[in-house]
Amino acid sequence: MALLLRLSYIELQNAKDIESIDLELNDAKYTIARSQERSDTFSKTFGTPLVLETESLSFIMSRKKQWCPCLSPVDPEIVTIHSNDVRSKLNGQESLHEWNKVSIKLRFLPQTQPMVTPPNADTTVLRNIPAPGNHEGLRPTTEELIEQCPRFRVLVIGKSGVGKSSLINRIFGVETAKVATERPGEADIEREFISPENNRLILHDSKGFEPGDGGNYETVKSFIEKRRKMPDIKDQLHAVWLCFQIPIPTYGERLLEDAAESILNIRNDVPGNTLTIVVFTKHDRLVSFMRQRIPNDPGAVLRHLQEDCIQPIQEFTGDKNITHVAVSSKLKHEYGLEELIRLTQEKVSESFTSPENEVSAVPLAAAGAQRMLPTLKVDLSIGVGKQRYWQMLGSSTNFPGYTMLNCLRVIHIDIVSVWNFYDPCQYLISENFQNLIIKMAETVDVTTESTCQLSRSGTLDGGSPLVLLVPVVLTLSAFVDLGKWVYQLYQQHLQGVHTKFMAHIVDLMHVLEILFSLTAGMTAKELTRTAIKLAYKAYYRSEWMYLTHTTISSFPCSSAARDVVLDKITSMISSADREDQVSRAIARIREIMPSVDLEKDEEWVDQESPR
């Protein structure tokens, strides 16, 4: 039986004369969208991979209309690629094809090999878990929450040129916010802008408010009212950002001109409790102006904000408690962005959180959508874990019929889903990466001072100096030969299990936090295995891992009450020195490997690495 292929991405290039392309597979049709950057390119990323086993896939290509009305319309052309042809041209994870000079790239997730039962293991064998779900009956908590609210829905309102695009780009990690593609008066507020670079975000943009534009005011007001009444939370507006450029008085600029007053009137005239935050943009302009105008007065900027921005809006709205923040999105002059994220998260949590749940769907979507604050992702990961599967660490909890590996897989998927990296190939939930973390956690039982010394030695598993090894090399042993314990059925009192579960959770969180920091400058770039391996190595060879494992191995988790265990995990994940530990781990690996290209994707195991 042929192995399943899981299709995650399609790209067609040189399609100059093509108007539209649809994919047909397994009796379903998918529209392949035209690229915003290249008119001859069509592409689509599948968040949930499409399964290809023995079926064929077909592309329905419609050519552009004939320039002459007298010519007969051309019927769509159907291009069929058989699964055997796909496999025969599979090179790594990509299969390349060509039709009439149109190049077709099919990208698949790493193939899953049949699992071999280890010697003397329990007879209950776990099948490999396809991403993103777990077919063994343990459904990820995040999967249920994401079904309720797949994306954080935000409406950004403001005049043209106020800085909406750069604000969206910086906070949500997309390369080109779609608001930049619309000229004043053209944007359709009903249109949902969804970037493939961040599929946890839906952006609505009002066309630029211009003086005397009463029609746009009514359009936006009606849109907010309609969204507020929608029954499903995924269709409601989760936040509205009202953007105002901070005025420079000497330049003849005013905050409350006609367009700005129209924006504020929307907030007052729309009934209900739609979350609204006033955002004062281009704070860097004000700072630069004040430094030149009043160089020896450090309080001038704050006074201007209070007297010429906050106070006028409070007086206009009659609301002394209006939520507001001043920001700058300019590179190397960022200001207030993290505060805007925190304020939004706080207000979203107040409005959409269910009392009976640690985490609700909309706060999860909001935390996942933002790409600046790792602390929010840490907090939400803890909340999701406590909501269900971390409870298995309690001495009174049992999951009859499930193997340890079942439980570890679902915990892993939940944590990774919260972080929402741009990972179209789903490397972070691949079996290879999951096995890396499991094997790392297994070392918690053998953590010694010699392990710590090894972590400082600058060598890899093969014994070669790390400074000489480019690319990042991991040996095959790092991915295979999991301990027999993972294949056994979950038991409350199996020796060492609680310790390994604790280490698995904390290790994974630490690696992801290092990865988040490593890739912070890779806006809108796909996550690579190179970056993942470097983050793994940075942690695995750090004193941070040694201290983590030492702490866990000395903690009596098997006899402790569930809440005590959960509190210990929380304190280790949220430790006050976490940011310093991340910085030290990255600094050390950068000293040893300064020239790693994080955007170049490598295989998990180097072909020449020792077996």
N, C-alpha and C positions, 0 to 999 in steps of 0.2 A: 504493500500500500504506500503510495507516494506521501511524503511529508506535506503537511499543510504549509502553504505560503500565506503570510499575513501582510497584505498590501497597505503601506502607510503613506505613500506619496506618489503622485503622478506629475510628470512635466512633459509638455510637448513644445518643441522649439521649431523655428522656421515655418510657422503656420501663417504665412503672410496673407493668403487668400481665404482664410477660414473665418467665418463669422461667429460660429458657436460650436462647442464640442460637448457631447454627453457620453458618459461611460455607462454601459450596461453590464451587470454582473450579478449572478444569482437572482435573476428576475427583478432586480432593482435598478433604478436609473439615478445617476449622479451627474450634476452639472459641473464641468471643469471650467473654472473662471479664468478670464483673460488677466494677465499680469498688469498691474498698475504702472509698471516701469517700462515694460517692453511689449509693444502691441502685437508682436509675432509669437508671443509665448503664452501658453495656458498651463495652469498648475492647480493642484488641489492636495491638501494634507488631510488625511483621515484620522481624526482623534481616536475613533474606534476602528482598528484595522479591519479591512475586508478580507475574508478568507477565500483563498483560491486553492482548490485541491485538484479536481479533474476537469473543472469547468473551463470554458473559454471566456475571454472578456472581449467586449466589442466597443469600439468608439464610433459614435454617430457624428459625422463631421458635416456641418452645413457651410457651404461656401458663401462668400459675400454676394449680395445682389448684383445682377448685371447692370452695367452702366446704361445700357440701351433698353428702354421699355419694350421694344419690339422683339427682344430675344426671350425665348422661353426660360422660365425659372429652372435652375438645376436642382435635381433631387439630392437629398443628403446622401453622402457616401458612407458605407459601413465598413470599418476596418476591424477584422477579427484576428485576435492573437490567441492561439491555442496554448493551453497550460504546458504541454510538452515543449513547445517552442520557448516559452518563458523560462522553463528550467534549463533548457539546453544553452541558453544565452546568459544564465545567471552567473555573474562575476562578483563574488562577495555577496553584497546585499542588493545589487542593482542588476536589472535586466534591460539591455538597450536594444531598440528596434527602430526600423525606418520604413516610412511609407511616403512615396512621392516627395522625397527630400524633407519630409517632416520627421524629425527625430523624436522618438518616444522613450522616455525614461520611466521605468517602474522600480520603485524602491520598496524593499520588504524589511520587516523586522528580522532580527537574527533567527535562524531556523532552530527549532526545538528538537533535540534528540530524544529517542525513547529512553526512559529511565530504567536503569538496571538495579535490581534489588540487591542491596549490600549483603554480604555473608552474615548469616545469623540474625538478620533484621526481622522485625515484625512482618508477618505475612500481609498486612495491610499496606499496599504500595500506593504512594501518592503519584498521580499523573502530573505531568508538567502543567503549570497554571498559565493559560494564555492571558496576555494582557488585554484589557485592564481588569477583567473579572476573575473570580475564583470559582471554578466549576465543581469544587468539592463541597459546596454548600455553605461555606463561610463567606458571606457577602461583605465587601468592604463598606465601612460606615460612610466613607466619602462618596461612594457610588450612589447611595441612596440620597445623600444631600445634594449632589450635583444634578441628579435627576429632577429634584424639586426646583433648583435654581442653577442652571448651567453657567450663567454669566452675570457679572456685576454690571448693572445698567445705570449709566450716568448721563445726564444732560448737561452740556456746557454752553452757557449763554454769555455773550459779550460782543462788543463792537469788533469790527474787523481790525486786525493789527494789535489787539490787546495782549496777545501772547498765548492764545489757547493751544495752538499746535505744539509749541515747545513744552508747555505744561503737561500735556497728554503724553508726548514722546518720552519725557524724562521719568514720569511717575510710573507709567505702565510698560515701559521698555519696548516700544514699537519704533521702528525706524522712521516712518513717515505717517504722521497722523492724518487721517483722511480729511479732517477739517481744513487742511491746507490746500486741498484740491478744489475747493469751492470758492468762487468769487462772491462778494456781497450780493445778496438777493437770489443766489442760486441754490443754496443748500436746502435739502428736503428734510425737515425735522423728523418725519416718519421713517426715514431711511436708517437702517441699523448698520453701523460701521463695525465690522468684525475683522480684526487683523489675524492672519494665520500665525503671526508671531506671538500672539497672546490670546488664546481662545477662551479665556475666562472674562473677557471684557466686551460689552456692547456700548458703543458710544453714539449718542444723538447730538447733533449740532444744530443750533438755531442759526439761520443766516444772520450775518452781521447786522446788529441793530444800528440803524442810521437815523439821524434826526428826522422827525416827521413821519416815520415809517409805522403808522398805526396798524396796518394790515398784519405785519409780522407779530406785533404784540398780541393780537387776537389769536393768531395761529399757535403761538407758544402757550398761551393761557389755555386754549382748548385742548392742546396736546397733554399738558400736565393734568388737567382735570380728567381726561379720558383714561390716562394711565393709572391714575389714583383709584379709579373705580374697577379696574380689572381684577377678577377673582383670584388668579394665580400670581403668586409672588414673583415668579420668573418674568412676568410681563409688566409688572409695576416698575415705576421709576424708583431706584434705590437712593439716588442722590442727585441734587442739582447744584452745580457750581456757578455762581453769578460772578463774572470776572470784570474787574474795573482796573484800568491802568492808573497807577499812582500819579497824580498830576504834579507837575513842576510849575508853581505859580508864575515864576519869572518868564516862563515860556508861553504864557497866556493860556495854559491848560486848566480846565475845570473838571471836577469830579462829577457833579450833578448837572450835566447838560440834559437835553431832552431825551436822548437815547438811554442814558443811565437811569433817568427817572422812570422810563418805561420798563426797564429791567426790574427795578425795585417794586414797581406797581404789580408786577406779576406775582411776586412773593406775597404781597398784601391781599391781592384780589382772589387768589386761588384758595378756596377753603380746604380744610384738612391739615394733615401734618407731614406733608412731603418734606423730607430732609433737605434743607437749603443752607449752603455756606457761602458767604461773601468772600471772594478771593481778590486781594489787591495785588496786581501783578507788576513786574519790572521794578522790584525793590532795589536792584542794583543801580538803576538810573538815579534814584533818590540819594543813595549813599554817595555816589560819585559827585552829584551836584552839591550836596552838603559839605563834603570834604573840601571842595574848592571854594565854596561860598563862606562856610563857617568852620574852618579847619580845626579850631581848638574847642569845639563844643560837641562832645560825644553824645549828648542827649538830644541834639537837633533832629535827628531822624525820627526818633520815637515821638517827639513833640509834634512834628509835622503829621505823622500818621494819625495821632490821636485827634489833633485839632482840625486837620483838613481832609481826613478820610473817615475815620471811625465815628467821630461826633456828628458830622453832617448826615451820615446814613442813619445813625440812631435817631436823630431828630426827625428825619424824613419819614422813617417807618414807625416812629413812636415806640420802638423796642430797644430798651437799654441792654438787653441780653442777646442781641443778634450775634450769631456765630460768625467769626471773621478770622482771617489770617493773611499776612503779607508774605509774598513769595517772590523768588527770582529763579528762573530756569536757565539762566545764562551759564555756560560752561565755566567752571572754576569760580563762579560767583553764586552758586546755589544757596538759596536761603528759604527757610520756611516750608520746604516741600515735605519733609518728614512730619512737621506739625500738621500740615494739611491732611496727610495720610492718617495720622493718629486721630485727628478730629473726626474725619469721615468714618473711620472704623468705630470709634466710640459712639457716634450718633446712629450709625447703622445697627450696631449691637443693641442700643436702647430701643430702636424702632422695630426690629425684626427677630429678636431672640425669644425663643419659647422657654418658659421658666423650667420645664421638665428636662431640657437638654443642655449639656455643656456647650455645644456648638450648634448653631442653626444654619440653614442653607445660605441666606444672604450674607451674613458675616463671613462665612467660609469663602464665598465667591469674591467678596471685597478684599480679603486678606490675600487670596490667591492671585487676584488681578494685579495688585501693586508689585512693583519689582525694585523697591528701594529699601524696605525695612525688613530685615530677616527676623527681628524680634517678634513681629506680628505672626510670622509663619511658625516660629517656635511655639508661641502661645496657642495658636490654633491647632497645631499638631498635638500638643498636650491635651487640649480639650477634646479633640476627636478620639484620642487614645483612651482617655478616661471614660468616654461615653459608652465604650463597649469592650474592646478586645484587651486593653491593658488590665482589665479586671481579672484576667486569667492568672495574674500573678498573685492573687489572693489565695490563701491556703484552703479556702472553702469553695473555690470555683473549679468547675470541671467542664470539659468539652468532649463528652463521650463520642467515640467513633472517629475522631479527628486526630491526625498525626501532629507531631510537633511542627513538622514542616508546613502543614496546612496553616497552622496558627501564625508561624513566622512570616509566611508569604502574605497573608492578609494584613498583618501589622505593617509590613514593608510598603505595600501598595497604598495604605491609608496615609502614611507619613509622606511619601513621595508626591501623592496627589495634592496635598496641601501646599507644597512648595511651588508647584506649577512652573517648572523650568520649561524653556522652549526646547522641547525634546521630541521632535516629530518621529524619530526612530525608536522612541521609548526605550532607550538604553537603561534608564534608571530603574525600570521595572522588568528588565530582561533577567533571565535565569542566571546569566553570568554575574551580573552585578549583585543580585540577591545572594548568590553563593559566596561572593567575596565578603559580604558583611556577615554572613553566618559563620564563615571560617574565622573571621577576625574575632567574633564574639566567643568562639570556642577557646581562644587563647586566654580567656579570663581565668581559667583554672590553672594556668602555668605561668602567670605573670610573676616575674622575679626581678631582682635588681639587675641581673645579667641581661634581661630583656630590655630594660631601660638603657643600659650601656650600649646594647646593640642598636637601639633606636638613634643613638648619637653617632654611630660609627660611619654613616654615610655609605653603606653597602646595600645591595639588593639581594634577593633570594639566591641568585646565582653566585654571589660572592664577588662580583665585579664592582669596581668603584662606581658610585652613582654618577659622578661627574662625567664619566666617559660614556654613559648610556643615553643615547638619544636615538630613537624615541623612548617614551616611558615603557619600560619592559616589566611585564608581569609573567611569571612562569605558569605553566599549566596547573601546577599543584595548588595554585591559589584559587582555582575554580572547581576542582573535583575532589572526590573522596571526603564528602561530608561525614561527620561522626555518625555512628549507628543510632545515637539517641534521637536524631531528627526524624527517623523513619518509624519510631515507636508511637503508639497511641498516647495521646495526652493523658498524663497522670498527675494527680495533685502532689504526690510526694516523691516523684522520681528524682534521684539524687542529682543535684547541680542544675536542674532545669530552670528554676527561678533565677539563678545567677546568670545563666546564659541568655535568658529572655531580657533581663535588665540590660546586660551588655549589648545585646543586639539593638535595642531601642536607642540607648544613649550613643553608641558608636555611629549608627546611621544618622542620627540628628547632627552629630559633630561633623561627619563627613560632608553632609549636605550644606552645613553652614560654611565650611571651608570652600566648597564648590561655589556657593552663592557669591562669596567674596572674590574668588579667583576669576569668575566670569562677569563681574560687575561692569567691566568695560566692553563686553561683547554684546552691545545692544542689538537686538533683532538678529543675532547670529545663532544658528542651530547648535545645540549642545553636542559636543564630540566625546568619543571615548577617551581621547587624549586628556581632555580636561577632567573627566571623571577619574581616570587612573591617577592623575597628578594629585587630585584632592585626596584620594584614598591613600596614596603614598605619604602625602604630607601629614596625614593623621596617624597612619600606621607606624611611622618612624618618629613620632613626636613624644615628648614627655607627657603631653596631655593624655594620650591613650594609656600610657603606663599608670598615671595617677588615677584615671577613670577605672581601669581594671583593678587596681589595688584597692580602691575604695569599695567597689562592688564585691570583690572576693572576700572582704572582711565584714561585709554587712550580712546579718542573719536573716536573709530574705525568705528562706523556706519556712521559718517559724514566725515571721512577723505578720501582723494583721495587714489586710489588703491596703487600707488607707495609709499605713506607715510606709509600705513599699512604694506606693504611688507618690507619696510626698518625697521620698528619697530620689526617685527618678526625676521628678519635677525640679528638685533643688540642684541636681547635677546638670540637667539640661539648661537650666536658667541661671547658672552660677554667675556671680558678679564679675568674675575674671574671664568670662567666655570670649569677649571681643579681643582681649589681650592674647588668649590662647590661640585664637584663629590667626591673629597677626603674626605671632611667633612661629606657628606651624608653616605659614605661607612664606615668611621671610627665610626660614631655614631651607625649605625646598627650593626657593628661588636662588639662594646662594649656591646650592649644589647643581641645580639645573636651570640656569638663567635664560636659556635660549629655546625653550619649548614653545612650539606654535600651537596654542590652544584651539585654533580654528581648523587645524588639520586633523581629520579623523583617522585614527589608527585602529587596527584589529585589537581585540582584547589581549590575545596572546601573540607575542612577536614570533614570526615563523622560525627564527633562528634561536629562540630562547631555549634553554635546556629543558628536556622532558623528564 
